[in-house]
Amino acid sequence: MANATYSAGSNLILSNAAPVKQTLATNYIDFTAAGTAGWAQQYLPELYDAEIERYGDRSLSGFLQMVGAEMPMTSDQVIWSEQGRLHISFETVAMAANANSANVITLGAGHAVRVNQTVVVSTAAGIKKAIVTAADATTITVKSYSSDGLSAAGENVDLFVYGSEFKKGQNGMTGAVEPDFISLTNKPIILKDHYEISGSDASQIGWIEVTGEAGQTGYLWYIKAEGDTRQRFEDYSEMALVEAEKKGASGVVDVDGTEGLFAAIEDRGHQFDGFVGGTATESLQDFDTLLKKLDKEGAIEENMLFVNRDIALSIDDMLAAQNSYGAGGTSYGVFNNSEDMALNLGFSGFRRGSYDFYKTDWKYLNDASTRGLIGGVEGVLVPAGTSSVYDQILGKNIKRPFLHVRYRASEADDRRMKSWITGSVGGAQTSDLDAMEVHYLTERCLVVQGANNFVLFN
């Protein structure tokens, strides 16, 4: 026993009593100072076990549900046809100089203008009326009703057909006008996502109370992680249909893509740069320009404006400036002038000319993690109501919202929004993997009908 030695463990605490009664710094938990023990200390802090929702509702979906509808489809693509214009017109076509009191106008192959039809021609000298005296596959010959002819020099002109005129005893109209067939198509894309957690982590309790997508609550962190993954996937399912593009002829990607909302408007609709970006008067003039464009298209009375914050405030300023008159600044309308009444400078809708506009903020354009980060798009104008199109599957005309989603579904499989669990955790018993894998899948595309009535604000 004479050779026995004693040693203390390296983490053995040798307590020494304080020489005086005092409050020590080690009695309190300091999470900010470097090298502190943190949770290793024995005193429990005041815990808030609920997350602070500092970004509010983080979801960006809901736009397509608000303005359209969702319908199933059983094919690899959706095909629809749209009407062409009823009346015959040509823009910027070449007209040769007068020759024997007649002008030859080149319209191009397949034109539908016939002999004895009357036309209105816009020339550098003014608007003139003329009659078609000859026509071939690509040109027409016209003679002016006025004595000075149409033009003594060659120029580009605009024209449209407004009627016809025949002499007595003359044969009837030669030829017939076949309506244009406009066929459009889009195909669905497949979106997928995945979440995985090990069996050990799935059974580990945390100190933060979370809520899952299905309403489940508890102190298991995977509930939140799974719910966030699902919400993010639902947002992607809408964002993809807004931003998507079809693969070009020399595209570098290996997938085909699909036509999204922005791409459809850029291809077949209207674009407006710098919309309502100036003074109230200039903003109103921008709307008047927009009305004139809508007059040339479907002239749909009710339209929705989904815009970012800048355009929303500019529209509010424009309407506020129009809503007062006189030296006293009084306003039209009936209101209760109460001392408890708050001044409301926000407008949700207004009527200009024969059109109604309803304005709402589109969170997707404001959020700092989406279009609010990079800009480029300030809003869209979407016509309200439905359009009549010919459905080649049903073989008849049907009513459809101008904007709607088609998803793959049949009696065997519904791919609108699929989710399933694999592994050996969380109730799944599909493999010996000690984890829970949650899979998400959807297959869908967007149909933009009558895109000539849509406007993209850049």
Residue pairs with C-beta under 8 A, 6 or more apart in sequence:
8 14
18 24
26 41
27 43
28 43
29 36
29 37
29 38
29 39
29 41
29 43
29 45
30 36
31 38
47 207
49 207
49 208
49 209
49 219
50 208
50 209
51 208
51 210
51 224
58 231
59 231
59 234
59 235
60 235
60 238
60 239
60 363
60 364
60 367
60 370
61 234
61 235
61 237
61 238
62 238
63 238
63 242
63 306
63 362
63 364
64 70
64 238
64 241
64 242
64 403
64 405
64 446
67 304
67 306
67 382
67 384
67 401
67 403
68 401
68 402
68 403
68 404
68 405
69 400
69 401
69 404
69 405
70 404
70 405
70 406
70 407
70 416
71 404
71 405
71 406
71 407
72 406
72 407
72 408
72 409
72 410
72 414
72 416
73 188
73 406
73 407
73 408
73 409
74 408
74 409
74 410
75 393
76 187
76 188
77 185
77 186
77 187
77 188
78 185
78 186
78 187
78 406
78 445
78 447
79 183
79 184
79 185
79 392
80 183
80 184
80 185
80 389
80 390
80 391
80 392
80 447
80 449
81 181
81 182
81 183
81 184
81 389
81 390
81 392
82 182
82 184
82 389
82 449
82 450
83 179
83 182
84 179
84 180
84 181
84 182
87 160
87 161
88 112
88 113
88 160
88 161
88 177
89 158
89 159
89 160
89 161
90 107
90 111
90 158
90 159
90 160
91 158
92 156
92 157
92 158
93 105
93 106
93 107
93 108
93 156
93 157
93 158
93 159
94 105
94 106
94 154
94 155
94 156
95 103
95 104
95 105
95 106
95 121
95 123
95 150
95 151
95 154
95 155
95 156
95 157
96 103
96 104
96 105
96 106
96 154
97 103
97 151
97 152
97 153
97 154
98 149
98 150
98 151
98 152
101 143
101 144
101 149
102 133
102 141
102 142
102 143
103 130
103 141
103 142
103 143
103 144
103 149
103 150
103 151
104 139
104 140
104 141
105 121
105 139
105 140
105 141
105 142
105 157
105 159
106 138
106 139
107 113
107 138
107 139
107 140
108 138
109 137
109 138
110 137
111 135
111 138
111 140
112 177
112 178
113 119
113 132
113 135
113 140
113 161
114 132
114 135
114 164
114 173
114 174
114 175
114 177
115 132
115 133
115 134
115 135
115 174
116 131
116 132
116 164
116 165
116 166
116 170
116 173
117 131
117 132
117 161
117 163
117 164
118 129
118 130
118 131
118 132
118 161
118 162
118 163
118 164
118 165
119 129
119 130
119 131
119 132
119 142
119 159
119 160
119 161
119 162
120 127
120 128
120 129
120 159
120 160
120 162
121 127
121 128
121 129
121 130
121 142
121 150
121 157
121 158
121 159
122 157
122 158
122 159
123 150
123 151
123 155
123 157
124 151
124 155
125 150
125 151
128 144
128 145
128 146
128 150
129 144
129 145
129 146
130 142
130 143
130 144
130 145
130 150
131 142
131 143
131 145
131 165
132 140
132 141
132 142
133 141
133 142
133 143
134 140
134 141
135 141
142 150
143 149
144 150
150 157
151 157
164 173
166 172
186 258
186 259
186 445
186 446
186 447
187 256
187 258
187 445
188 258
188 406
188 407
188 408
188 443
188 444
188 445
189 240
189 244
189 255
189 256
189 257
189 258
189 443
189 444
189 445
190 441
190 442
190 443
191 233
191 236
191 237
191 240
191 440
191 441
191 442
191 443
191 444
192 439
192 440
192 441
193 229
193 232
193 233
193 236
193 439
193 440
194 229
194 437
194 438
194 439
194 440
195 225
195 226
195 229
195 437
195 438
196 423
196 435
196 436
196 437
196 438
197 222
197 225
197 226
197 425
197 435
197 436
198 425
198 434
198 435
199 424
199 425
199 434
199 435
199 436
200 434
201 221
201 222
202 220
202 222
202 425
202 426
202 435
202 436
203 220
204 220
204 221
205 219
205 220
206 219
206 220
206 221
207 219
208 219
208 221
208 224
209 217
209 218
209 219
210 217
210 218
210 219
210 220
210 221
210 223
210 224
210 227
211 217
211 223
211 224
211 227
212 223
212 224
212 226
212 227
213 226
213 227
213 230
213 231
216 223
217 223
222 436
226 438
229 438
229 440
230 419
230 438
230 440
233 440
233 442
234 417
237 417
237 442
237 444
239 364
239 370
240 258
240 260
241 258
241 260
241 261
241 405
241 444
241 445
241 446
242 260
242 261
242 262
242 364
242 446
243 260
243 261
243 262
244 257
244 258
244 259
244 260
244 263
244 446
245 257
245 258
245 259
245 260
245 263
246 256
246 257
246 258
246 259
246 263
247 253
247 255
247 256
247 257
251 257
258 445
258 446
259 267
259 445
259 446
259 448
260 446
261 380
261 403
261 446
261 448
262 377
262 380
262 456
264 446
264 448
264 451
264 454
265 271
265 380
265 448
265 451
265 454
265 455
265 456
266 456
267 451
268 448
268 451
268 452
269 451
269 452
269 453
269 454
269 455
269 456
270 293
270 452
270 454
270 455
270 456
271 455
271 456
271 457
271 458
272 286
272 290
272 455
272 456
272 457
272 458
273 457
273 458
274 286
275 286
275 290
275 311
275 378
275 379
275 457
276 282
276 283
276 286
276 287
276 311
276 314
276 315
276 318
277 283
277 286
277 310
277 314
278 286
280 317
280 318
280 320
280 321
280 322
281 321
283 314
283 315
283 317
283 318
284 318
284 322
287 318
287 352
287 357
288 352
288 353
290 381
290 455
291 352
291 353
291 355
293 455
294 300
294 303
294 355
294 453
297 452
297 453
298 383
298 450
298 452
298 453
299 354
300 383
300 384
300 385
300 453
301 354
301 355
301 356
302 355
302 356
302 358
302 383
302 384
302 385
303 355
303 356
303 357
303 358
303 381
303 382
303 383
303 384
304 357
304 358
304 360
304 381
304 382
304 383
304 384
305 311
305 315
305 357
305 358
305 359
305 360
305 379
305 380
305 381
306 360
306 361
306 362
306 365
306 379
306 380
306 382
307 315
307 359
307 360
307 361
307 362
307 365
307 378
307 379
307 380
307 457
308 361
308 362
308 365
308 366
308 371
308 372
308 377
308 378
308 379
309 361
309 366
310 378
311 378
311 379
311 457
312 359
312 361
315 347
315 359
316 345
316 346
316 347
319 347
319 350
320 345
320 347
323 331
323 332
323 333
324 330
324 331
325 331
325 332
335 341
347 359
348 358
348 359
348 360
349 356
349 357
349 358
349 359
350 356
350 357
351 357
358 384
362 379
362 380
364 370
364 371
365 371
365 372
365 377
365 378
365 379
366 372
367 373
371 377
376 458
377 456
377 457
377 458
378 457
378 458
379 457
380 454
380 455
380 456
380 457
381 454
381 455
381 457
382 402
382 403
382 454
383 402
383 450
383 453
383 454
385 401
385 402
386 399
386 400
386 401
386 402
387 399
387 400
387 401
387 402
387 449
387 450
388 397
388 398
388 399
389 397
389 398
389 400
389 449
390 396
390 397
390 398
391 397
391 398
400 447
400 449
401 449
402 448
402 449
402 450
402 453
402 454
403 446
403 447
403 448
403 449
404 446
404 447
404 449
405 444
405 445
405 446
405 447
406 444
406 445
406 446
406 447
407 415
407 416
407 442
407 443
407 444
408 415
408 416
408 443
408 444
409 415
409 416
415 441
415 442
415 443
415 444
416 442
416 444
417 440
417 442
418 439
418 440
418 441
418 442
419 438
419 439
419 440
419 441
420 438
420 439
421 427
421 428
421 430
421 436
421 437
421 438
421 439
422 428
422 430
422 431
422 433
422 437
422 439
423 430
423 431
423 433
423 434
423 435
423 436
423 437
424 430
424 431
424 432
424 433
424 434
424 435
425 434
425 435
425 436
426 436
428 436
428 437
448 454
